[in-house]
């Protein structure tokens, strides 16, 4: 029984230590993405479909409200809040 407990403790410690927090929190990254959607496509009202921190960058998926064809975008925001890439729009 003890080897199993030790194994689970090691696995738990490894899993917990793998995630690196983002210097830019989710809310500011979303604000940057929304501003980009406004500037690039004129989207004033958007819904955040998802916001994920992956490989050192935020991947924000937005949907224009009301939903329209071409009203979806994916915007990548760097750790320091810069736009790295954007896809979608009209």
BAKEKE-519562 format. One record per atom (N, C-alpha, C): y, x, z; residue in one letter. Coordinates in steps of 0.1 Angstrom, whole numbers, padded with zeros to 4 digits, always signed. Example, Ala and Ser with C-alpha at 12.3 -4.5 7.8 and 13.67 -1.06 7.14 Angstrom:
BEGIN
-0057+0132+0078A-0045+0123+0078A-0033+0132+0078A-0022+0128+0071S-0011+0137+0071S+0000+0129+0079S
This chain:
BEGIN
-0012+0008+0000X+0000+0000+0000X+0013+0009+0000X+0013+0020+0007X+0024+0028+0008X+0028+0034-0006X+0019+0038-0014X+0023+0044-0027X+0031+0033-0035X+0026+0021-0035X+0033+0010-0042X+0047+0008-0037X+0049+0008-0024X+0062+0006-0019X+0071+0018-0023X+0066+0030-0022X+0074+0042-0027X+0078+0041-0041X+0068+0037-0049X+0070+0035-0064X+0081+0025-0067X+0081+0014-0060X+0091+0003-0062X+0104+0008-0057X+0105+0016-0047X+0118+0021-0042X+0124+0030-0052X+0116+0039-0058X+0121+0048-0068X+0126+0041-0080X+0118+0032-0085X+0122+0024-0097X+0135+0016-0094X+0136+0010-0083X+0148+0003-0079X+0160+0012-0079X+0158+0024-0073X+0170+0033-0073X+0174+0038-0087X+0164+0040-0095X+0167+0045-0109X+0174+0034-0117X+0169+0022-0116X+0175+0011-0123X+0189+0008-0118X+0191+0008-0106X+0205+0006-0100X+0214+0017-0103X+0210+0029-0105X+0219+0040-0108X+0222+0042-0123X+0216+0035-0132X+0218+0037-0146X+0230+0031-0152X+0235+0020-0146X+0247+0014-0152X+0260+0021-0148X+0268+0024-0158X+0281+0030-0155X+0292+0019-0156X+0300+0018-0146X+0311+0008-0147X+0321+0012-0157X+0328+0002-0163X+0338+0004-0172X+0352+0007-0165X+0359+0017-0170X+0373+0019-0165X+0382+0007-0167X+0380+0000-0179X+0388-0012-0182X+0379-0024-0178X+0384-0032-0170X+0377-0044-0165X+0376-0054-0176X+0367-0064-0174X+0365-0074-0184X+0377-0082-0188X+0385-0086-0178X+0397-0095-0181X+0407-0088-0190X+0411-0075-0187X+0420-0068-0196X+0415-0066-0210X+0402-0063-0211X+0396-0061-0224X+0396-0074-0232X+0394-0085-0226X+0394-0098-0232X+0409-0101-0237X+0419-0098-0228X+0433-0100-0232X+0436-0091-0244X+0431-0079-0245X+0434-0071-0257X+0427-0077-0269X+0415-0082-0268X+0409-0088-0279X+0416-0101-0284X+0420-0109-0274X+0428-0121-0278X+0441-0118-0285X+0448-0107-0280X+0460-0103-0287X+0458-0099-0301X+0446-0091-0303X+0443-0087-0317X+0440-0099-0326X+0433-0109-0321X+0430-0121-0329X+0443-0128-0332X+0453-0129-0323X+0466-0135-0326X+0473-0127-0337X+0474-0114-0335X+0481-0105-0345X+0474-0105-0359X+0461-0104-0359X+0454-0103-0372X+0453-0116-0379X+0450-0127-0372X+0446-0139-0378X+0455-0151-0374X+0464-0149-0365X+0472-0160-0360X+0465-0170-0351X+0454-0166-0345X+0447-0175-0336X+0454-0176-0323X+0460-0188-0320X+0467-0190-0307X+0457-0194-0296X+0447-0203-0299X+0438-0207-0289X+0424-0202-0293X+0418-0195-0284X+0404-0190-0286X+0396-0192-0274X+0383-0193-0277X+0373-0193-0266X+0365-0180-0266X+0362-0175-0255X+0354-0162-0254X+0340-0167-0254X+0333-0163-0265X+0318-0166-0265X+0310-0156-0257X+0314-0144-0257X+0308-0134-0248X+0316-0122-0247X+0314-0114-0236X+0321-0101-0234X+0310-0092-0227X+0306-0082-0235X+0296-0073-0230X+0301-0058-0230X+0298-0051-0220X+0301-0036-0220X+0288-0029-0224X+0289-0023-0236X+0277-0016-0242X+0281-0003-0248X+0274+0007-0244X+0276+0021-0250X+0291+0025-0248X+0297+0023-0237X+0310+0028-0234X+0321+0020-0241X+0319+0008-0246X+0329-0001-0251X+0326-0015-0249X+0337-0023-0249X+0336-0038-0247X+0334-0044-0261X+0324-0053-0262X+0322-0061-0274X+0325-0075-0270X+0336-0080-0276X+0342-0093-0272X+0339-0103-0285X+0333-0114-0282X+0331-0124-0293X+0340-0136-0290X+0348-0139-0300X+0358-0150-0299X+0355-0161-0309X+0359-0173-0306X+0358-0184-0315X+0372-0191-0314X+0377-0193-0326X+0390-0200-0327X+0388-0215-0323X+0398-0221-0316X+0398-0235-0312X+0409-0242-0320X+0407-0253-0327X+0394-0259-0329X+0385-0250-0338X+0372-0252-0337X+0363-0244-0345X+0365-0248-0360X+0366-0237-0368X+0367-0239-0382X+0359-0228-0389X+0355-0230-0402X+0348-0220-0409X+0356-0207-0409X+0350-0196-0406X+0356-0183-0405X+0364-0181-0392X+0362-0190-0383X+0369-0189-0370X+0361-0181-0359X+0353-0172-0363X+0346-0164-0353X+0349-0149-0355X+0350-0141-0345X+0353-0127-0346X+0346-0119-0335X+0343-0107-0338X+0338-0097-0328X+0348-0086-0328X+0353-0083-0316X+0363-0072-0315X+0358-0062-0305X+0358-0049-0308X+0354-0039-0299X+0366-0032-0293X+0365-0031-0280X+0377-0025-0272X+0371-0013-0265X+0379-0002-0266X+0374+0011-0259X+0376+0010-0244X+0371+0020-0237X+0372+0021-0223X+0386+0021-0218X+0395+0027-0227X+0409+0028-0223X+0418+0016-0229X+0411+0006-0235X+0419-0006-0239X+0423-0005-0254X+0419+0004-0262X+0422+0005-0276X+0413-0003-0284X+0417-0009-0295X+0409-0016-0305X+0401-0006-0313X+0388-0007-0313X+0380+0002-0320X+0375-0004-0334X+0373-0016-0334X+0368-0023-0346X+0370-0038-0344X+0371-0045-0355X+0372-0059-0355X+0365-0065-0368X+0358-0076-0366X+0351-0082-0377X+0353-0097-0376X+0355-0103-0387X+0356-0118-0387X+0369-0123-0392X+0372-0135-0388X+0385-0140-0392X+0384-0147-0406X+0395-0151-0411X+0395-0157-0424X+0396-0148-0436X
